[in-house]
Structures are given as structure tokens and as C-alpha cells.
């Protein structure tokens, strides 16, 4: 691995850093509003900061996957939730670009990369959680297309104009098989009365407007199918390998910002006639947080580098997904404590950051699921969950 950023990567990082500085003051305001401003989405897209690894003909920049990760962390330093635009944009953009009909990809992927629209992804369900390989959403062939019935949980559910969902198309297939991916025109189905949305009152990540999408005999055309029938679960799991490393860096962004802020605070705050940072009880915990962030970041960068080299990285991605969110939560909690009573107030961003990063110890694969993935790569499929 070459640890020096290329000139192109540095330009993307600087652009993302400028966005982070711009959006940081309104971090709490976006939570209260429960949305990300469309104008901000368009600005981020115009800078090439959403799914830059996708090809230029689909609105991407043809950059590396590592570049995508560098951008993600920088944006998340300013607003953890705004970084979801890049995370979900990359994941969904990859799925559509690699599995949709050319005309379907040409219609939807540029809307993702430009920030013109939100496209969600519905893998999990209210009653399934981690058991994504056994969806209750079902699809049957009818009238030259498919009819879908069931419910999906997804980020951006309340604002998405389209969504990638995964449904059981072979009811007799075993877990993880007989699952097909579809791209739904959410707005059109809602207008037709076969799709409804239901907001979820989460304790964090409110700006990404997570919710439930209910489908009732919703007809979609054959062209809405992504990839081969019955192969949807395999396709999405390959995409998650990449996005799990991005999620790790998304969590490390606010953690790194918290540490920088805490160093500054402890240098300026006096106690017993000395700066707080001069005491080992303050400086040593901060030194530990620097070390933990650096270690988790290197793991994420290595995983993305492996992806860029076309090398296996499933276990590495699972390591990113359980280690980085936990590290971020622990680091932000330590920074809150070092700010004393002030850190416990809502005047500072620590409590919101804690609530936001906590969600990714659950969503997109819990630590237990990630450790099972790692164990299976070591001992094989005979590992029993």
C-alpha cells in the first residue's frame, strides 16, 4: 500500500473538508428538521463527492474505492448524517450500475451521483433484522412484470424517490437463496396507492429519515429486476463488503473531530493553575483515542485498497464494520467526559454524535454478525452461529 494520497485524492479530500466546515454548524438543525437540504445534496454531488468510484458515463469520476472512503470520513467530521449520501450512494449506485438494464442505470445512477435524488436500499425488515437472507417481502410474476407485497425498513425512506429492495421470488428456496433484487420507483407506486411510508422515531440519525415502506400488491415492470432472478442476495452481499469499510470511516469522522476538539479544549481550560492537557489523567486517554482511531482507519483503508486491487476483502470489511463503530462510540464518550459538565449538555455535539454512531452498531450488520462472517472465513461454513 502507498500511504501518500495522490494529487487527485488530495483535491477530493480538500473539497470534502470544505463541505464539512460548511455543514458542521447545522448538524443539530438537520436532526431537528429530519432532513438533508436538497440544495446541499446538489452541491455535494456537483463536487463529485457522491460515489466518485463509479464510471464517468454514469455521472461518477472513475476514482478509486479508497478515494470514496477518504471523502466519507471528511464529510462525516462535519455531519455524520450527511455522509449517508455518500455511503448509500456508493452502495446503491454499484448495485444498479452492475445489475440494471443499461437504460435503467442511465436514468437512475446519474441522479445519485449528482445529488439530484435519493435512492434507498431495503434489505432488512421489521421482523427480520439480521436475518436478511430470509425476507418476508415476496414477489410473484404477473402481467409481464412482478407484484410485490410486504414491508422493508430503510434509511431515507421518507424522502427516497426510488429504492433497491430484495424479495423472495422462490418460496421453496432455502435461506439466502431464491431472493431477487428490484429497483422500485417509490414515487410512482405511492401515487398508484400500492406503496405507503411510515416514519420511525429513532433516537439518532434522524436527518436520514429512516422509515418503513409498505408494499401492497405493487406491480412493477420486468425491467425493474436487477440481475438474475434468485441471485439478489449474492449481489448485495458483495456490495456490502465495500460499504462496510465506508461505514467504518463514516463513524471515525465524528470521533476524530471530537478528539481534535477535546485537545483544543484541554489546552485552553485551566485547573490547579495548569492546562488540563498537562495532566496524565487527561492527556493519556486522549493519546489512547488517537491510537485507536489510527488503527481502525488503517484497517478501513486497507480493506478499500484490497477492493481496488480486486483482492478478497470480505473478512476485512466485517472487521471494519464491528470495530470502527464501537471505537467511535467509545472515543466520543471519552471526549464527552473530558469536557465535564459542559460535555453533558446539548450545547456541544457529543451527545448527538454518540446517538448517531450508536445506530451503526446495529444497522448494516451487528458486531455479532460481523464476527460470524470473520469466523466463517477462518473455519469454514461448518461454523455454527
N, C-alpha and C positions, 0 to 999 in steps of 0.2 A: 504494500500500500504506500502511496505517496501522500503524506500528510499536508503538503502545501497546497492550498487552493489554487486552482487555475485562475487566470485573469477573468475568464467568463464567470466562474463561480463567485469570485470576489465581487463582481458587479451585481450579481443577483443578491448576494448577502447584503451589500450596501443598500440596495433598493428595498429589500425586505426590512432592514433595520430602520430605514426612513419611515416605512409604513408603521412599524412597531411604535416608534416615537410619536407618530401622529395619532394612533388609536388608543394608546395607553390611558390617557386622561378620561376616556369614556367607557372604560372597562365595566364599571358598575352600572353606568347608564344603560348599556346594552342588555345587561341582565334584567334591569327593571322593565325595559321595553320588550324583552323577549324576542328580539330580532336583531339581525345584522342589516345595516342600511344598504339598499340596492346600489346606491352611488358608490359606497365603499367597495362592494363586491366588484363593480365595474372597474374601479381604479386599480384594484389588486390584479384583476385579470388583464388590464391593459399593460401592466408592467411585466407580464409573463410569469406571474408568481403562483399560478394555479396549474398544476400538472405540467410543469415545463418539460418533463421527460417524454411527453407524447410527441408524435411527429408533427412537423410544421404544417402538413396538408390538413391536419385536423385541429389546427389552432395552437399546438404546442410549440416548443422551442427546440426539440431534439436534444435536450440536455440529458445528463446522467441522472440515475436514481439518487445518487449521493447529493447532487445539487438540489434535488427536491427536498431531501432531508435537511440540508443547511437552511433552506428557505423556511421550512416548517418551524424549526427552533427559533429563528429570529422573530417571525411573526408572533409566535406564542409568548415570547417575552413581553410583548405589549398587550396582547389579549388572547388568552388561551382559546376562547371560543371562536374568534375569527380564524384561527389556524385550522379549524374544522373545514373551512372552504378548501384548503389545500389537501388535507387528509382524504376527505371524501371525494374531492375532485379527482385526485390521482387514482383512488381505488375504483370508483365508478367509471372514470374515463378509460382505464385499462380494460375493464370488463367489456364495455361497449365497443371500444376500438378493436379488440381482438376477437369478438364473438358476434357482433351485429352484422347485418347486411350492409354493404357499402353505403347505400343511400341513407340508411338509418343512422349509421355512425357519422356521416357527413352532416346530418341535421342536428344531432344532439351533442356530440363531443365539443364542437366549437362553442356552444353555449356554456359548457362547463369551463373551458379554458379562458373564455373572455369574461367570465363573471356575470354573464347576461341572465343566467338562470341557475336554479338549484335542482339537482337530481339526487334523490336519496337512494338508500340501499336498505332493503328489507330482508334480512336473513333470520334474525331472531323473532320470537313470538311471545306473547304474554305468558302463556302456559308452558313454554318450552325452555327459554333461557339458553343455557349452554348446550342443550340437546338440539343443535341446529340441523343435525343430519336426519331428523325425523319430523318434518314440518306438518302442521295440520292444514295449512293452506293447500288446497287441491285445485288441479286444473284438468279439464276434460275437453276433448275435441268436439267442436260443434260449429256448423255453418261456415266452414272454411277457416276457422280460427280456434280460439280457446275460450273457455268460460272458467273464471276463477272465483272461488268462494273461500273466505277465511280472513284472518287478521294478521298484520305484520306490525312490528314495532320498529321505528326508525328515527334517526336524527333528521332534522329539517322536515319532519312530517307535515307540519302546519304550513310550510311555505313552498315545498317542492312542487315543481310543475311536472315532474316525471320521477319514476323510481324503478330501480332494478330490484326484482323480487324473485324468490325461489319457492317453487311449488312442487308438490308431489304429483307426478303425472302417471306413475305406475303404483297403484295402491298395494300391490302384492310384493313389491321390491323390498329388500332388507334395508336397514338403517344406512343412510349415506348413499343409497342408490335410487334410481327412478325419480330423481329430482331434476327439474328443468328450470332454467333462468329465463325471465321475461323482462322486457322493458315496457313499463306502463306509462301511458300518457295520463297522468293523475288528473290534470285539469279537465280533460275531455271526459273521463269516466265520472268525475264529480258532477259535471254538467249533465251527464246522462242519468244521474241518480243511482248509479251502481257502486259508487265509492263514497264513503264518508270518513271524516277525520275526527280524531278525539285527542285533545291535548293531555299530556301527562305532567303532573305537578312534581317535577324533580327538585331535589334540594340544591342541585348545582347545574351547570351548563344550560341555563335557562335560555340563553341567547340563541342556541341551536334549535329551539322549539321542537323538542322530541315529542313524539306522539304515536298514536295507533292509527293505522289505515285499515278500514274495514271494507272488504270486497264482498258484494252480494250478487252472484250470477253476472259478473262483469265480463262482457265479451271483448276480446282483443284479437286483432288480425294475426295470421300466421307469421307475418314479418316481424312481429314483436318478440318472437322467440330468439333467444341469444344462444348461439352454439347449437350443439346437437341435443336432441331430445334425450332426457335422462342423464345428461352429463353436467348439469348445472352446479352440483355440489363440488365436483372436482375442480371446475373452473374457478369458483370463488375461493376455495381454499388456497389455490396457487396465488391469487391476488392478495390474500391476507398475509402471506409471508412478507410481502413488500410493505404493506401498510402497517404492519405491527412495528417495524423499525421506525416508520414515520411517527406513529403514536408515541413511541418511546421518546423521541426528540421533542414532540409536542409537549409532553409532560415536563421534560427537562428545561424548557424555555422559561416558564414562570419560576421554577426552582432556582435557576441561575440568576434571574432578575432579583429574586428575594435575597439571595446571598450577597449580591452586589450592593443592594440597598442596606443590608444589615452591616456590612463592613463600613459603609459610609456613616451610618447612624452611630455605631460604636466608636468610631474615630472622633466623632464630634460630641458625644454625650460624656459628661464628666461624672465620676463617682469617687469619693475619697481623694479628691484633688488630682485624679489621673483619668485619662480617657478609658472608657470601658474596654477598648480593644487591647489595652496594655495588660489586662488580667488574663491569666491562662484559662480560667473558667469560661471566658468569653471567646478568646482567640482560638483555643484548641477545638471546640465544637465547630467553629466556622471553618477551620482547616480541614476537619473531617468532611464537612459538606462539600468543600471544593474537590476533595479526593473522590468522594462517591459520585458526584456529578461527572467528573472527568472519566471515571471508569465506565459508567453507564453510557456516556456519549460515545466513547471509543467502540463499545460493543455495537451500538446502533450504526455508527459509521462503517464498521467492518461488515456488518450484515448488508448494508446498501452497496458496499464495494463488491461483495460476493455476487449480489444480484447483477451488478453492471458487468461482471466477468462471466456471467452465465453459469455460476457455480452453485451447488446446493446450499441452501441457507434457511431451510425450514426450522431446524432446531435453534439456530442463532436468532431467528426472528422471534421465536417463542421466548427465548431468554430476554430479549429486549422488552417484550410485552409485559412480563411479570416484574422484572427488576426495575425498569425505569419509572413506572407509575408509583411503585412503593417507595423508591428512593426519593422521588419528587415530593411525595406526601410527607415523608419523614423530614426532609430538608426544610420545606416550608414551615412545618410545625416548629422546628428548632429556631428558625428565624423569627417566628411569631413570639416565641418565649423570650428570646433575647431582646425583644423590644419592650418587654414587661407589659404593664397595664395598657400602654398605647397600642401594642401589637394585638391586644384582645378586642380592640374597638373596630368598628367598621370604617373608621377614618382611613385606615391603611388597608391594602388589598389582600392581606394574608388570609383572612377568613374566607374570602371568595375563592382565592386560589386553592385553598385546602378542599373546599367543597367541589370545585371543578375537577381537580386532578383525581379526587377520590372516585369519581364516576368511571374512570378508565382502569380502576382495579376490578371493575365489574364488566363494563361493556367491551365488546370485541374480544372476549375471551378472558375468563378469570385466571388468577395465578394458578389455581389447581389444574385447569385445562391446559395451560401452557406447560406446566411441569409434566403432565401426562404426555404431551407431544414430545418433549425432550427425552423422557424415559423410553418412549417407544422407539426413538431413533437410536437408543443405546442397546435395548434388549429385544427389540422387535415387536411385532403385533401381539405376541403372547402376553405382553404386559397387560395386567388386568386393572382397569380403573377402579 
